[in-house]
Amino acid sequence: MYAIYDLKENEECIAVFDTRKEVAEYFNTTANCVGTAITRKHKRKWRYLIQKIDEE
């Protein structure tokens, strides 16, 4: 699972998705770009942080 946080709105969680493909569709990009952003902890559009949620 993947969570998207808006860092300009007090780190509010704005969305949760099951797959990287769904996150990519939300940002209108590719799943590989999303994976790179997660690995390198880069922000999308300078404000959204994508984090992988570990399922136990």
C-alpha positions as CSV (number, residue, x, y, z in Angstrom):
1,M,0.0,0.0,0.0
2,Y,1.1,3.6,-0.7
3,A,0.2,6.8,1.1
4,I,0.4,10.3,-0.2
5,Y,1.1,13.1,2.2
6,D,0.7,16.9,1.5
7,L,3.6,18.5,3.2
8,K,2.2,22.0,2.8
9,E,-0.9,21.1,4.7
10,N,0.7,19.9,7.9
11,E,1.6,16.5,6.5
12,E,-2.0,15.5,6.0
13,C,-2.6,12.1,4.4
14,I,-4.6,12.8,1.3
15,A,-4.8,9.4,-0.4
16,V,-4.0,5.7,0.1
17,F,-3.5,3.4,-2.9
18,D,-2.9,-0.4,-3.2
19,T,-0.4,-0.3,-6.1
20,R,2.2,2.0,-7.6
21,K,0.2,2.0,-10.9
22,E,-2.7,3.6,-9.1
23,V,-0.4,6.3,-7.6
24,A,1.1,6.9,-11.0
25,E,-2.4,7.4,-12.5
26,Y,-3.2,9.9,-9.7
27,F,-0.1,12.0,-10.6
28,N,-0.4,11.3,-14.4
29,T,3.1,9.7,-14.6
30,T,4.6,6.2,-14.8
31,A,5.0,3.6,-12.0
32,N,8.8,3.7,-12.5
33,C,8.8,7.4,-11.7
34,V,6.7,6.8,-8.6
35,G,9.1,4.0,-7.5
36,T,12.1,6.3,-8.0
37,A,10.4,9.1,-5.9
38,I,9.7,6.6,-3.1
39,T,13.3,5.2,-3.1
40,R,15.0,8.6,-3.2
41,K,12.3,10.3,-1.0
42,H,11.7,12.9,-3.6
43,K,8.6,15.0,-3.5
44,R,6.1,15.1,-6.4
45,K,5.2,18.6,-7.5
46,W,7.4,20.0,-4.7
47,R,4.9,19.1,-2.0
48,Y,3.6,15.5,-2.1
49,L,5.5,12.8,-0.3
50,I,4.8,9.2,-1.3
51,Q,5.5,6.5,1.2
52,K,5.2,2.7,1.1
53,I,3.2,1.3,3.9
54,D,4.4,-2.1,5.1
55,E,1.6,-4.6,5.4
56,E,2.0,-7.1,8.2
